[in-house]
Structures are given as structure tokens and as C-alpha cells.
Amino acid sequence: MTANEQFDQYLQQKLDEKKSIGTLRSLIYASDKIDFSSNDYFGFAQSGLLNAVDKNELPAGATGSRSITGNSALAEATEQLIADFHNREAALIFNTGYMANVGLFSCIAGKGDTYISDEYIHASIIDGMRLSYANRLRFKHNDIADLEKKLSAATGKKIVAVESIYSMDGDEATLIAIAALCKKYNALLIVDEAHATGVYGDKGDGLVCKYNLEKDVYAVVHTFGKALGLHGAAVTGSNVLRNFLLNQARSFIFTTALPPHSYLLVQKAYSLLPTADRNKLHQQVNYFREQIAAVKNIGFIQSHSPIQGILAGDNFKTKALAAYLFEKGFFVRPILSPTVPVGKERIRICIHSFNTYEQIDQLVAAINVTQ
Ligand SMILES: Cc1ncc(COP(=O)(O)O)c(C=O)c1O
């Protein structure tokens, strides 16, 4: 056996281990199913609205990193538009939300400083914090008392990281209380608004703006891959932070910038956000919650956001329920442990403004049959 074959055998063993505990992932696609899974909350990605942007005059690619040849007036104007939209001084665009979080959290703190993050914080923030060499403390999910305990134990610069809407549970951080506590302990607060951008706030500017917390939050991450239906992300904050990141954030510096037409698409999506059908989206969410609450013997996670979790048991039961619903024509995905804690394995359902009441009824009826 060659060294390459031996290595493949070793990797296959690891995959077999994952399979035996029900956590093996595979890639699927299904354009013919009813979408109860994507993060395209308003259907921007599908609607054709964004395709109306004229990209013919633009180069197909950025030709280099932002620091070398990939910068443009268009990129900078887009950043200013985003900063203004969210009531911040400045914004810096990264190629993805993952890269924004890794870049931000890896470079703004170091040895002797302390990150304190909610235990359900997104993997991209965990990876960024790990790269920083700062100490890391976790507080119990949305537990203010535990956050206070951790804040009083922290040393050096203290930076608290939360998501305004949690990507797996769909519940909301108690942002006002968290911001007050950060003030008391002289800690910085950073909020990832990935699942709130577009979905909350009068014009879709997110929960930090909705609660007027702009001055109490040091930096906010907005991603373009969810409600905006696109790709990329921005870190918003002060001019100094922007300058620091473009000097220090390695996931910004050492990568080819987005293609120029991406900025046009982001501008277009932002122009659509104020009139996006938030009322309808939240009505559909409430309708789903009422219907699922009436199903006997079903566990679900309390959430008022479009992200709804149906607790299905262990990894195998969750996969089986997802497969059944998929076969019945619904695009839903299982979320398994260890991505979520053991016992909290779930079907993650995303409600969209374009889902109809009838589709929601059909989905709930299909879940009901399995109980
Ligand atoms: C809370 C949160 N932050 C960041 C990201 C990463 O964003 P992107 O998909 O743009 O890399 C995600 C997406 O999964 C997310 O849910």
C-alpha cells in the first residue's frame, strides 16, 4: 500500500467512527423541495431582484488583495454605505462572515487579555479567539449572572462576544442587560448580527440599532450571506478599528478581495432592506409557532426569530426525521451533536417571508404524523 493509500485508509477510519455515532456529514442539494432551511429570509437570492444589477462594465475579478490591487472606490463607497446604514463610523468588508470573525477576534486581543463568549457562540468566533492567544472564558447561554461571574474573574482587556440572534437556537441575546454589565466591568462588547441583519430594526439595521446600543457596542459584524442573499460580511465600528483591522486582520490582508460586482450587489441588497417584508416574515414565524405548539409530544426550542428548532431525540432519530421530511418535499436539515449539545439534536427550520401558510401547515402536519 502506498503512503497516500495508507493515509486515505486512516481518514476513512475517522469517517467510519463519525458514521457509527451518527455524525457523518454529506452534501445534498434539492431545488425541487420547499425551502425551510436556507438563510435567505426574504428570498433575495432567488428573486432575481439582485440580478438586475449591471455588472458588464466591471472586471470579473479583484486581481489582488485589498491592500495591493483589489481596492476600489466602489469597495470603499460600499463600506461607507454600510457604516451609515448601521449608524457607525466605519465598516470593513471581508469575503465571508467566517473570515470577518476570524480576522477580528484573532487580532484585537492577545496574551493576558480575556475573551468571554456565550457558550453557543458561532464557530468562526471560537476559531478567531483561539488564534489570538488571549484567555477564553465561556458563560452559560444567555445567563447574565454567569456572565458577571466570568467578568469579575477576567484579566487584561475584557472582550465579550455574543450573537444578537443565535444561529442554532434562534433565540435573542439579552443585549441591553449584557451591554450594561459590560459597562460596569469596563469590558468591550462585540455583537455578531448575522441572523438579525435585515430581519430586525425599523429598516433592517439589526438589534443593536433597534435598541440604540451603537455607543455601547464596540464592533458589530453583519453578514451578507443570510437576509441579503449574497456573500461576504462587514465589521462595523470606529475608524481606528477599521484601520487596525486592515493592518492586522490576516483573513483580510492575505486573500484576494471580492470581485467588484459583489459590491454592487451588496449596495442593491442594502437598498432593498428598508422595504423587505419583515412584518410578513414575523407573522409567518408566529403562525409556525402556534401550529407547532399544538402538536402533542414534540419538543421545540423557544425562539421568536425565523430560526426554529424541533427537538427530535438523538442523532439517529433527528436524521431519520429530517430524511422523512425531505422525502415529503421539505428542505430541512438535521443539526447533530456535537454541533449542538447531546439531547438537543434538532431539525433546524428557517421560516421565510415567501413561505405560505399552506406550506407551514403541510410541514407541521408532516411532523405531526411522526409523533
Ligand atoms: C452567527 C454567525 N456568524 C458568522 C457566520 C459566518 O458567516 P458566513 O456564512 O458569511 O461565512 C454564520 C454563518 O453560518 C453565523 O451563523
The ligand as a Gaussian input file, in Angstrom:
#p B3LYP/6-31G(d) Opt

LIG

0 1
 C      -23.668000      33.745000      13.767000
 C      -22.871000      33.538000      12.531000
 N      -21.734000      34.231000      12.357000
 C      -20.988000      34.079000      11.261000
 C      -21.341000      33.198000      10.264000
 C      -20.461000      33.026000       9.077000
 O      -20.948000      33.765000       8.028000
 P      -20.625000      33.368000       6.509000
 O      -21.581000      32.261000       6.162000
 O      -20.814000      34.612000       5.753000
 O      -19.208000      32.874000       6.496000
 C      -22.523000      32.474000      10.378000
 C      -22.946000      31.539000       9.304000
 O      -23.049000      30.376000       9.484000
 C      -23.312000      32.645000      11.543000
 O      -24.442000      31.947000      11.704000

